[in-house]
Amino acid sequence: MPFSGAEGTPQRLSGRHGSCSVENPMGRPLRRHAPGTYYLVTTRCHQARFFLRPESALNEAVLEWLARAQQQYPDLQIHAFCAMSNHLHLLVRDTRGELARWASYFFGNLARAVNGIRQRRGVAFERRYAAEPVLDDAALLDRLVYVVTNPVKAGLCEVSRQWPGVVLWAAGEEPEQREVSWIDRGPYRRARHRAKKRGEAPPAPELFRTSGTLVLQPLAGRRSAEAIEAREQELAAERARSGRVAMTRDEVLAQDWHAAPQRAKRSPRPACHTSERSLRQAFLEGYREFVEAFRQASAQWREGCRDVVFPPWSYPPSCPLVGFADAHPG
């Protein structure tokens, strides 16, 4: 029997690649977006439903808004991306502390595109995206492999290149460029409106197709391809031992986009990903200090003190990201 197609949130790293959770003292983890940080970014569809079920229109929308988000924020580097039927993962490097603005642009526009394709209204993604720092090279390679082989792990295909959805990563030593095209909706809507006023047939959407370039940054070079292949072989061996059979492309595309897994996988959100205990401990201690500094500043803010200084790389109420110079004037 094939897998059920259940798709869930990322699991904790195992073995030497540890992950860590930190107590959430303020309802949800505080954002701390220091420039130069690598992140595993994840978001899930509302109620884990298959809104992102791969098909041509959906894949085009995903690629369009990835490319357009990169045009808006070219310094946010994409190392790997995978869109599953009910969630997606990215491995990125935030070189300028722009992740929050990038995510607002990308996820907001993608949500509108998904609702348009599915002819629905309401929330497309059920909660704020997760962005977990990745702290060392071994953990970076581990998370890249995780992102690329996610559909294989879920039993939706035998190897990642068979997944009918969008899976992206740079296999070589140099950045890879992918040409992406989409319908330029503004000019198309105006042309359609003019045709309607004149009593003419609406123009063909393909006449308004435009294009852009999506750049994927390499990570670990050839070792990434070797690690992905090794992981896919491990998963094939696991399927052979269990007697399970991966779903076919037709079975994936036949799933109802209204549907959801009977049991969506949910695991505690890690605070970071690292293979080194010392890095994990230092991260936790630094994050606790950051939270305490933010709490103290927030308390002063609520008391009416508007010149209070929030810790660097935080987001004060209704304010942009605080840079290091802002938190340490003079």
C-alpha positions as CSV (number, residue, x, y, z in Angstrom):
1,M,0.0,0.0,0.0
2,P,1.3,3.5,-0.8
3,F,1.9,6.1,1.9
4,S,-1.1,8.2,3.0
5,G,0.5,11.4,1.8
6,A,0.5,12.9,5.3
7,E,2.8,15.9,5.3
8,G,3.8,17.6,8.5
9,T,6.2,20.1,10.1
10,P,9.9,19.4,10.3
11,Q,11.2,16.9,12.9
12,R,13.9,17.6,15.4
13,L,17.4,16.8,14.2
14,S,18.7,13.5,15.5
15,G,22.1,11.9,16.0
16,R,24.9,14.4,16.1
17,H,22.7,17.1,14.6
18,G,20.9,18.3,17.7
19,S,18.1,20.9,17.9
20,C,16.9,22.7,20.9
21,S,13.8,24.3,22.2
22,V,13.5,27.3,24.4
23,E,10.6,28.2,26.7
24,N,8.3,30.7,25.1
25,P,7.8,33.5,27.7
26,M,5.7,35.9,25.6
27,G,3.1,33.8,23.8
28,R,5.3,33.0,20.8
29,P,9.1,33.2,20.1
30,L,10.5,36.7,19.8
31,R,12.1,37.5,16.4
32,R,15.8,38.2,16.4
33,H,17.0,38.7,12.9
34,A,20.8,39.4,13.0
35,P,22.3,39.9,9.6
36,G,24.3,37.0,8.2
37,T,22.2,34.4,9.9
38,Y,21.1,31.2,8.1
39,Y,17.5,30.1,8.8
40,L,15.3,27.1,8.2
41,V,12.0,28.7,7.3
42,T,8.7,26.8,7.4
43,T,5.0,27.6,7.1
44,R,2.0,25.3,7.0
45,C,-1.3,25.6,5.2
46,H,-4.5,26.4,7.2
47,Q,-5.6,23.2,9.0
48,A,-2.8,21.3,7.2
49,R,-5.0,21.2,4.0
50,F,-3.5,20.4,0.6
51,F,-3.8,24.0,-0.7
52,L,-0.3,23.7,-2.3
53,R,-1.1,20.4,-4.1
54,P,1.4,20.6,-7.0
55,E,0.0,21.4,-10.4
56,S,1.0,23.8,-13.2
57,A,-0.8,26.9,-12.0
58,L,0.3,26.4,-8.4
59,N,3.9,25.7,-9.3
60,E,4.0,28.8,-11.5
61,A,2.6,31.0,-8.6
62,V,5.2,29.6,-6.2
63,L,8.1,30.3,-8.6
64,E,6.7,33.7,-9.6
65,W,6.5,35.0,-6.0
66,L,9.9,33.5,-5.1
67,A,11.4,35.4,-8.1
68,R,9.6,38.6,-7.4
69,A,10.5,38.5,-3.7
70,Q,14.1,38.1,-4.7
71,Q,13.8,41.1,-7.0
72,Q,12.5,43.1,-4.0
73,Y,15.1,41.7,-1.5
74,P,18.1,40.5,-3.6
75,D,20.3,40.2,-0.5
76,L,18.3,37.4,1.0
77,Q,20.0,34.3,-0.4
78,I,18.0,31.1,-1.1
79,H,19.9,27.8,-0.7
80,A,17.0,25.3,-0.9
81,F,13.3,25.3,-1.3
82,C,10.5,22.7,-1.3
83,A,6.8,23.2,-1.6
84,M,4.9,20.2,-0.3
85,S,1.1,19.9,-0.7
86,N,0.3,21.5,2.7
87,H,3.5,23.2,3.8
88,L,6.8,24.5,2.5
89,H,10.4,24.8,3.6
90,L,13.3,27.2,2.7
91,L,16.9,27.3,3.7
92,V,18.0,30.9,3.4
93,R,20.8,33.3,4.5
94,D,19.5,36.7,5.7
95,T,22.5,38.9,4.9
96,R,20.9,42.2,5.9
97,G,18.2,41.4,8.5
98,E,15.4,41.5,5.9
99,L,13.8,38.2,6.6
100,A,10.6,39.5,8.1
101,R,10.0,41.9,5.3
102,W,10.8,39.3,2.7
103,A,8.5,36.8,4.4
104,S,5.7,39.3,4.5
105,Y,6.0,40.0,0.8
106,F,6.4,36.4,-0.3
107,F,3.9,34.6,1.9
108,G,1.3,37.4,1.6
109,N,1.4,37.4,-2.2
110,L,1.6,33.6,-2.4
111,A,-1.4,33.3,-0.1
112,R,-3.4,35.6,-2.4
113,A,-2.3,33.6,-5.4
114,V,-3.3,30.3,-3.7
115,N,-6.7,31.6,-2.8
116,G,-7.2,32.8,-6.4
117,I,-6.2,29.4,-7.9
118,R,-8.4,27.5,-5.4
119,Q,-11.2,30.1,-5.7
120,R,-11.5,30.4,-1.9
121,R,-11.3,33.1,0.7
122,G,-9.7,33.3,4.1
123,V,-6.5,32.3,5.7
124,A,-4.1,30.3,3.5
125,F,-1.3,29.7,6.0
126,E,-2.4,28.9,9.5
127,R,0.1,30.8,11.6
128,R,3.2,32.9,11.6
129,Y,6.1,31.3,9.7
130,A,8.8,29.6,11.8
131,A,12.4,30.8,11.2
132,E,15.0,28.7,13.1
133,P,18.7,29.7,13.0
134,V,21.1,27.1,11.6
135,L,24.5,27.6,13.4
136,D,27.2,25.5,11.8
137,D,28.2,23.8,8.5
138,A,27.2,20.3,9.5
139,A,23.7,21.4,10.5
140,L,23.4,23.5,7.3
141,L,24.1,20.5,5.1
142,D,21.7,18.4,7.2
143,R,18.9,20.9,6.8
144,L,19.5,21.3,3.1
145,V,19.2,17.5,2.7
146,Y,16.1,17.6,4.9
147,V,14.4,20.3,2.7
148,V,15.3,18.6,-0.6
149,T,14.3,15.1,0.4
150,N,11.1,16.1,2.3
151,P,8.7,14.6,-0.2
152,V,10.8,11.4,-0.3
153,K,10.7,11.2,3.5
154,A,6.9,11.7,3.4
155,G,6.5,8.7,1.0
156,L,5.2,10.9,-1.9
157,C,7.9,9.9,-4.4
158,E,11.0,7.7,-4.6
159,V,13.6,10.5,-5.3
160,S,13.2,14.2,-5.0
161,R,13.4,14.9,-8.7
162,Q,10.2,12.9,-9.2
163,W,8.2,15.3,-6.9
164,P,5.7,17.2,-9.2
165,G,6.0,20.3,-7.0
166,V,8.7,22.8,-6.7
167,V,12.1,21.6,-5.3
168,L,15.1,23.9,-5.7
169,W,18.7,23.8,-4.8
170,A,22.1,24.5,-6.4
171,A,23.9,21.3,-7.1
172,G,27.3,22.7,-8.1
173,E,29.9,25.1,-6.8
174,E,28.4,28.2,-8.5
175,P,25.1,30.0,-8.2
176,E,22.4,28.6,-10.4
177,Q,20.0,30.8,-12.3
178,R,16.5,29.6,-13.2
179,E,14.3,31.6,-15.6
180,V,10.8,32.0,-14.3
181,S,7.8,33.4,-16.2
182,W,4.3,34.5,-15.2
183,I,1.4,36.6,-16.5
184,D,1.8,40.3,-15.8
185,R,-1.6,40.7,-14.3
186,G,-1.8,44.6,-14.2
187,P,-1.4,45.1,-18.0
188,Y,-3.6,42.1,-18.6
189,R,-6.4,43.3,-16.5
190,R,-6.3,46.8,-18.1
191,A,-6.3,45.2,-21.6
192,R,-9.2,43.0,-20.7
193,H,-11.1,46.0,-19.3
194,R,-10.6,47.9,-22.5
195,A,-11.7,45.0,-24.6
196,K,-14.8,44.6,-22.6
197,K,-15.7,48.3,-23.0
198,R,-15.3,48.0,-26.7
199,G,-17.3,44.8,-27.0
200,E,-14.2,42.9,-28.2
201,A,-13.0,39.4,-27.2
202,P,-10.7,39.5,-24.2
203,P,-7.0,39.2,-25.1
204,A,-5.1,36.0,-24.5
205,P,-3.3,36.0,-21.2
206,E,-0.1,34.6,-22.8
207,L,0.3,37.8,-24.6
208,F,1.2,39.4,-21.3
209,R,3.7,36.9,-20.1
210,T,6.8,38.3,-18.5
211,S,9.9,36.7,-16.9
212,G,12.5,37.0,-14.2
213,T,15.5,35.1,-12.9
214,L,15.6,33.2,-9.6
215,V,19.1,32.7,-8.3
216,L,19.9,29.8,-6.0
217,Q,23.1,30.0,-3.9
218,P,25.2,26.8,-3.6
219,L,25.9,25.2,-0.2
220,A,28.6,22.6,0.4
221,G,29.1,22.1,-3.4
222,R,29.3,18.5,-4.5
223,R,28.9,17.2,-1.0
224,S,25.3,18.4,-1.1
225,A,24.5,16.2,-4.1
226,E,26.2,13.2,-2.4
227,A,24.4,13.8,0.9
228,I,21.0,14.0,-0.9
229,E,21.7,10.8,-2.8
230,A,22.8,9.0,0.3
231,R,19.7,10.1,2.2
232,E,17.4,9.0,-0.7
233,Q,19.1,5.6,-0.6
234,E,18.5,5.4,3.2
235,L,14.8,6.1,2.7
236,A,14.6,3.6,-0.1
237,A,16.0,0.9,2.2
238,E,13.5,1.9,4.9
239,R,10.6,1.5,2.4
240,A,12.0,-1.9,1.4
241,R,12.2,-3.1,5.0
242,S,8.7,-1.8,5.8
243,G,7.0,-3.0,2.6
244,R,5.7,0.5,2.0
245,V,5.4,1.9,-1.5
246,A,5.9,5.5,-2.4
247,M,2.9,7.3,-4.0
248,T,2.9,7.9,-7.7
249,R,2.6,11.2,-9.4
250,D,-1.0,10.5,-10.4
251,E,-1.9,9.6,-6.8
252,V,-0.4,12.9,-5.5
253,L,-2.2,15.0,-8.1
254,A,-5.5,13.1,-7.4
255,Q,-5.6,14.2,-3.8
256,D,-8.4,16.6,-3.0
257,W,-7.0,20.1,-2.1
258,H,-9.7,20.5,0.5
259,A,-8.4,17.3,2.3
260,A,-5.8,17.1,5.0
261,P,-3.8,14.2,6.6
262,Q,-5.7,12.2,9.2
263,R,-2.9,13.0,11.6
264,A,-0.7,15.9,10.7
265,K,2.8,15.7,12.1
266,R,3.4,18.3,14.8
267,S,6.6,18.5,16.7
268,P,8.0,21.1,19.2
269,R,9.6,24.0,17.4
270,P,13.4,24.0,17.9
271,A,15.0,27.2,18.8
272,C,18.0,26.5,16.6
273,H,19.7,23.7,14.6
274,T,23.3,22.8,15.4
275,S,25.7,19.8,15.6
276,E,27.7,21.3,18.5
277,R,26.6,21.3,22.1
278,S,28.7,24.4,22.9
279,L,26.9,26.4,20.1
280,R,23.5,25.2,21.3
281,Q,24.2,26.3,24.8
282,A,25.6,29.7,23.8
283,F,22.6,30.3,21.6
284,L,20.2,29.5,24.4
285,E,22.0,31.7,26.9
286,G,22.2,34.6,24.4
287,Y,18.5,34.2,23.5
288,R,17.4,34.2,27.1
289,E,19.4,37.4,27.6
290,F,17.8,38.9,24.5
291,V,14.3,38.0,25.8
292,E,15.0,39.5,29.2
293,A,16.3,42.8,27.6
294,F,13.3,42.9,25.4
295,R,10.9,42.4,28.4
296,Q,12.5,45.2,30.3
297,A,12.3,47.6,27.3
298,S,8.7,46.5,26.6
299,A,7.7,47.2,30.2
300,Q,9.1,50.7,30.0
301,W,7.4,51.3,26.6
302,R,4.0,50.3,28.1
303,E,4.6,52.8,30.9
304,G,4.9,55.6,28.3
305,C,8.7,55.8,27.9
306,R,9.1,56.4,24.1
307,D,12.9,56.8,24.1
308,V,13.6,53.3,25.5
309,V,16.3,51.3,23.7
310,F,15.3,47.8,22.6
311,P,18.0,45.1,22.1
312,P,19.6,44.9,18.7
313,W,18.0,42.8,16.0
314,S,14.5,43.0,17.7
315,Y,11.2,44.4,16.5
316,P,9.8,47.0,19.0
317,P,6.0,47.6,18.9
318,S,5.0,49.0,15.5
319,C,8.7,49.7,14.6
320,P,11.2,48.3,12.1
321,L,14.1,46.1,13.0
322,V,16.5,47.6,15.5
323,G,20.1,47.6,14.2
324,F,23.2,47.4,16.4
325,A,23.9,51.1,16.0
326,D,20.3,51.9,17.1
327,A,20.8,49.9,20.2
328,H,24.3,51.4,20.9
329,P,24.1,55.0,19.9
330,G,27.3,57.0,19.9
